[in-house]
Every structure is written in structure tokens, then in C-alpha cells.
Amino acid sequence: MTLMRRLFSIAAWFFLALAPLLSSVGMAADGTLRYHSEPEITGWLKSLPLRNPSLVQYRSIGTSNQGRDLGLVTLTTGPVQLGTPKPAIIINATHHGDEKIATESALHFIETLIVDQDKPEVTAMLSRFVFYVQPLVNPDGHAGGTRADAAHRDINRDYSYPLRSDRLSFKTREARAVRDLIDSLDVGAAIALHSGTDGVLWPWCFTKEAPPDAPFLERLAWRTARSIGTVARQSHHDYPSSGEFSDFVYWRQQAPALTIEVDRRRQPHPSQINTISARTTRGIFEFMNEFMKAGDAPVTLSKENNLRRAI
């Protein structure tokens, strides 16, 4: 091998080794802002434990209808294996594949926890909780630019809730994978990131009746909303729907669960990716601050009487 070829080979290896650092979230390697493709996102997620083995783990919780990984990143200080006694904080995005600014916002949140892990606010969260972040609930829809999954089904209408059993729900592989994850954890709180309207939404989605923990959920939602310059409301008053992730988690785990609509546009101009993503991360941080002050979700919903109290 000539000296020039050897130098080129070393340079190429060096670039590939640093690619996760050079191609930061929301930015291509040449410095231009753009949306990331599904393979890029999965590759970036898989690279994170190599850079941060004591903080980050990656695993696939299943595969999509078209065989794509349902990637999950786990972040905490100390043990990060499933079964850790720390409460779980669930952050997911892209139930709807065309809501790509929600995807980028989830990636920004992950990057912020890594980069700012030594800041007191972040250190406190990482030492107390385990964050389970799934940026692509619907990778097939993301790859195809469609709201629904590859079989034209809305994953965020496929969860069980007080008026529909598991047997009549979970027709999609993706929702089943999320269900199995939730059921394996002690969930402290959950946030689903969406886009296409404005606001921070709390349960219930399926009924106009206020949930048992309405004052607490409303306070969490409004604190989150004000921090990102938007409004808060019960999800049913945004529009009625059945089978949403937030209702499922609140009902199943008796844990506060919110939907953050990160922007009224599903895919704003790439020049706005970082601004919107940073704003969303700020909202999640405010949610966590309020949640931690409240003493780990003082919810009152119980599995024995949740159906009677919900309707």
C-alpha cells in the first residue's frame, strides 16, 4: 500500500469514527440543517453506547411491519438494565410517520442528556430516573412519509383503554412492542411527542369526563405548555379519539402521561429544526422539574375502579 493510500485509509477511518459527533442532531456533516432518514437515525442511536457506555444503552424492542428495528435508547447513571428499581420515564415520538419534527425533537432530547449530563439539573434527573426514549415508534411511516404504518393503520389508535380490552386492541406490531415495554417497567411518567397542532394535552382522549387526577395532570400540562409558549387542554377537547398512547399509559400504569404537540406543522422548514427541538427539550425539562417536585406522580387512579371513574 502506498503512503498516499495509507493516509487516505486512516483519514477515512477517522471520519467514520467521528461521524456521530460531526453529524449532530438536526445537522448534516456539511453543516446544513435537514431531516434525518430512518437508517441514519437507527445508526446514530446504535452508536451512542460506543461513545457513552456508562450512560446509554441501545436495544431493539421489536421490528416493524416491514422489518425495521424499533430502536430504544436507555439513559441513566448507574445500572441501566431492565429491572432497575429506578422509575422509568418514557419519551416516544413518531407514532405518525409524517410528523418528522417530533422525531428530531426526541433526538435533540437524547443529545441534550448526553452533552449536559454533568449539569446539576440533568445529573439529578439521570440519577433518579431511567429515561426510555423511542424516537421512531413508526419507522415504516417515517421512511414512507405517511401518517399510518405500512398496513395503513394508525398506531396511535391501537392501544387499549378503559372501554376496550387488550384482545380488541394491539393489532399493530409497533403498538404491541410499546405495550410489552410499558408492562415490563415501573413507569413514573410518559410523554408522547407529536406535531400537526398546538398544545400540551392530558388524558382522557376518549371521553370528555375529567380524569381522577385532573388537577395534577392539568398543572403538569400547563407548566410544560408555558415553558414552550403554547396552551394546555384535556386531549378530548382537542379532538375526541380512542386508543391513544397517553390514555393507555395513564390507565395501565397509573402514571401521568402527556402529549406534546411540538409544532403545528408536521414537518416545518429544516431551518427551524433546532429551534423547535430545543424548545421541546425545554418543555420536557420543565415537565420533569414539576413532576419531581410533586413527589413521583401522586395519581389516584386504581385498576379496580378506573372504568367506573373514567366514564
C-alpha positions in Angstrom: 0.0 0.0 0.0 1.4 3.4 -1.0 1.8 6.1 1.6 -0.9 8.2 0.0 -3.4 5.3 0.1 -2.4 4.5 3.7 -3.1 8.1 4.7 -6.4 8.1 2.9 -7.4 4.9 4.6 -6.5 6.4 8.0 -8.4 9.6 7.2 -11.5 7.6 6.2 -11.4 5.6 9.4 -11.0 8.7 11.4 -14.0 10.4 9.7 -16.2 7.3 10.3 -15.2 7.1 13.9 -16.2 10.7 14.5 -19.3 10.6 12.3 -21.8 10.5 15.2 -20.1 13.7 16.6 -19.8 15.5 13.3 -23.3 14.8 12.2 -25.0 16.2 15.2 -28.8 16.1 15.6 -30.6 18.3 13.1 -27.4 18.9 11.1 -25.7 17.2 8.2 -22.0 16.7 8.1 -21.6 19.7 5.8 -23.3 22.0 8.4 -26.7 22.3 6.7 -29.9 21.6 8.7 -32.0 18.8 7.4 -34.3 15.9 8.5 -32.6 12.6 9.1 -33.6 9.4 7.4 -34.7 6.3 9.3 -31.4 4.4 8.6 -29.4 7.5 9.8 -31.4 7.7 13.0 -31.1 4.0 13.7 -27.3 4.1 13.0 -26.9 7.2 15.3 -28.8 5.5 18.1 -26.7 2.4 17.8 -23.6 4.5 18.0 -24.4 6.2 21.3 -23.4 3.4 23.7 -19.9 3.3 22.0 -19.4 6.9 23.0 -21.2 6.8 26.3 -21.1 3.2 27.7 -21.8 4.3 31.3 -24.8 6.4 30.4 -26.5 4.9 27.3 -27.7 1.6 26.1 -29.4 0.7 22.9 -31.7 -2.2 22.1 -34.4 -3.1 19.6 -37.8 -3.9 21.2 -39.1 -5.5 18.1 -39.4 -5.0 14.3 -41.9 -3.0 12.3 -44.3 -4.5 9.7 -41.6 -4.1 7.1 -38.8 -5.4 9.3 -37.3 -2.2 10.6 -35.8 -2.1 14.1 -37.9 -0.5 16.8 -35.0 1.1 18.5 -34.9 2.2 22.1 -32.3 4.2 23.9 -32.0 3.9 27.7 -30.2 6.7 29.6 -29.4 6.8 33.3 -26.4 7.0 35.7 -25.6 3.7 37.3 -27.3 0.4 36.2 -29.4 0.8 33.0 -30.6 -2.8 32.6 -34.2 -3.6 32.6 -35.4 -4.3 36.1 -33.6 -1.4 37.7 -35.5 -0.1 40.7 -35.5 3.5 39.4 -38.8 4.7 38.0 -39.0 4.8 34.2 -39.7 8.0 32.2 -41.0 7.1 28.7 -40.4 9.5 25.9 -41.5 8.5 22.4 -42.2 10.1 19.0 -43.4 9.3 15.5 -46.5 7.3 16.2 -47.4 9.1 13.0 -44.6 8.8 10.4 -45.1 12.1 8.7 -44.6 14.1 12.0 -40.9 14.3 11.5 -40.2 17.4 13.6 -41.3 15.2 16.6 -38.7 12.7 15.6 -36.0 15.3 15.5 -37.1 16.7 18.9 -36.7 13.3 20.5 -33.2 13.1 19.1 -32.4 16.5 20.4 -33.6 15.5 23.9 -31.3 12.4 23.8 -28.3 14.5 22.7 -29.0 17.1 25.4 -29.0 14.5 28.2 -25.6 13.2 26.9 -23.9 16.6 26.3 -25.3 18.1 29.6 -25.0 15.1 31.8 -22.7 16.9 34.2 -25.0 19.9 34.7 -26.8 19.7 38.1 -30.3 19.6 36.6 -29.6 16.8 34.2 -27.5 14.9 36.8 -30.4 15.0 39.2 -32.8 13.5 36.6 -30.4 10.8 35.4 -29.6 9.7 39.0 -33.2 9.4 40.0 -34.9 8.0 36.8 -34.2 5.8 33.8 -35.2 7.5 30.5 -36.5 5.2 27.8 -36.5 7.1 24.6 -38.0 5.7 21.4 -37.7 8.3 18.6 -39.4 6.1 15.9 -42.5 4.2 17.1 -43.5 4.0 13.4 -40.3 3.7 11.3 -42.2 2.4 8.3 -44.4 5.5 8.2 -41.3 7.7 8.7 -39.5 6.0 5.8 -42.5 6.4 3.6 -43.6 9.8 4.7 -47.1 8.6 5.8 -49.1 9.0 9.0 -50.1 5.4 9.2 -48.0 2.3 9.3 -47.2 0.1 6.3 -50.6 -1.6 6.5 -52.4 1.8 6.6 -53.3 1.6 10.3 -53.0 4.4 12.9 -50.7 3.0 15.6 -51.9 5.8 18.0 -55.5 4.4 17.9 -54.4 0.8 18.6 -53.9 0.9 22.4 -56.3 -0.5 25.0 -58.1 1.9 27.2 -61.0 1.7 29.8 -63.6 0.9 27.1 -61.5 -1.5 25.0 -59.6 -4.6 26.1 -56.2 -5.8 25.0 -57.8 -8.5 23.0 -59.6 -5.9 20.8 -56.5 -3.7 20.6 -52.9 -4.1 19.6 -53.4 -5.1 16.0 -50.1 -3.5 15.0 -46.6 -4.9 15.8 -45.4 -1.5 16.8 -48.1 -0.9 19.4 -47.6 -4.4 20.8 -43.9 -3.7 21.2 -44.7 -0.5 23.1 -47.2 -2.3 25.3 -44.7 -5.0 26.2 -42.2 -2.4 27.1 -44.6 -0.5 29.3 -45.8 -3.7 31.0 -42.2 -4.6 31.9 -41.4 -1.3 33.7 -42.4 0.7 36.7 -43.4 3.8 34.7 -43.2 7.1 36.6 -44.4 9.3 33.7 -44.6 9.3 30.0 -44.6 11.9 27.2 -45.6 11.3 23.5 -44.2 13.8 21.0 -46.4 14.7 18.1 -46.8 17.6 15.6 -49.6 19.0 13.5 -51.4 21.2 16.0 -50.5 23.3 19.1 -50.7 22.4 22.7 -49.9 20.1 25.6 -52.6 17.5 26.1 -53.5 15.4 29.1 -55.9 12.4 29.4 -58.6 11.5 28.8 -58.8 11.3 25.0 -61.7 9.0 24.7 -64.2 10.9 27.0 -64.9 14.5 27.9 -65.1 13.5 31.6 -62.2 14.7 33.7 -59.8 12.0 34.8 -59.4 11.3 38.5 -56.1 13.2 38.7 -57.2 16.2 36.6 -55.8 18.9 38.9 -52.3 17.3 38.9 -52.3 16.5 35.2 -53.5 20.0 34.3 -50.8 21.5 36.4 -48.1 19.4 34.7 -49.5 20.2 31.3 -49.8 24.0 31.9 -46.2 24.2 33.4 -44.9 22.4 30.3 -47.0 24.4 27.9 -46.0 27.8 29.3 -42.3 26.9 29.1 -42.6 26.4 25.4 -45.1 29.2 24.6 -48.3 27.2 23.9 -51.5 26.2 25.6 -52.7 23.1 27.5 -56.1 21.3 27.5 -57.6 17.9 28.0 -57.0 15.8 24.9 -60.7 15.1 24.3 -61.2 18.8 23.9 -58.6 19.0 21.2 -60.5 16.2 19.4 -62.1 13.0 20.6 -60.2 9.9 19.9 -59.9 6.3 21.2 -56.9 4.1 21.7 -54.2 6.7 22.2 -50.9 6.0 23.9 -51.4 8.6 26.7 -54.7 7.1 27.8 -53.2 3.6 27.8 -50.2 4.6 30.0 -52.3 6.6 32.4 -54.8 3.8 32.7 -52.4 0.9 32.7 -49.7 2.2 34.9 -51.5 5.0 36.9 -48.7 7.3 35.7 -49.1 10.9 34.4 -48.9 10.8 30.6 -49.0 13.9 28.3 -48.9 14.5 24.6 -46.7 17.4 23.5 -47.6 18.8 20.1 -44.2 20.2 19.3 -45.3 22.4 16.3 -48.5 23.0 14.4 -46.7 21.8 11.2 -45.8 18.2 10.8 -42.6 18.9 9.0 -41.5 22.6 9.2 -38.7 24.0 7.1 -35.4 22.4 8.1 -34.0 25.8 9.2 -36.3 25.6 12.2 -35.4 22.1 13.4 -33.0 23.1 16.1 -35.2 25.9 17.4 -38.3 23.7 17.7 -36.3 20.7 19.1 -34.6 22.9 21.7 -37.9 24.3 22.7 -39.4 20.8 23.1 -36.4 19.7 25.2 -37.0 22.7 27.4 -40.7 21.7 27.8 -39.7 18.1 28.8 -37.3 19.5 31.4 -40.0 21.7 32.8 -42.3 18.7 33.0 -39.6 16.8 34.9 -39.0 19.6 37.3 -42.7 19.8 38.2 -43.0 16.1 38.3 -40.1 15.7 40.7 -41.4 18.4 43.0 -44.7 16.6 43.1 -43.1 13.5 44.6 -43.3 10.9 41.8 -46.8 11.1 40.4 -49.4 11.2 43.2 -52.1 9.7 41.0 -55.2 8.2 42.4 -56.4 6.0 39.6 -56.7 2.3 40.6 -57.1 -0.7 38.4 -60.1 -1.9 40.4 -62.2 1.2 39.8 -60.7 3.0 36.8 -63.5 2.0 34.4 -66.2 3.3 36.8 -64.4 6.5 37.5 -63.4 7.2 33.9 -66.9 7.3 32.4 
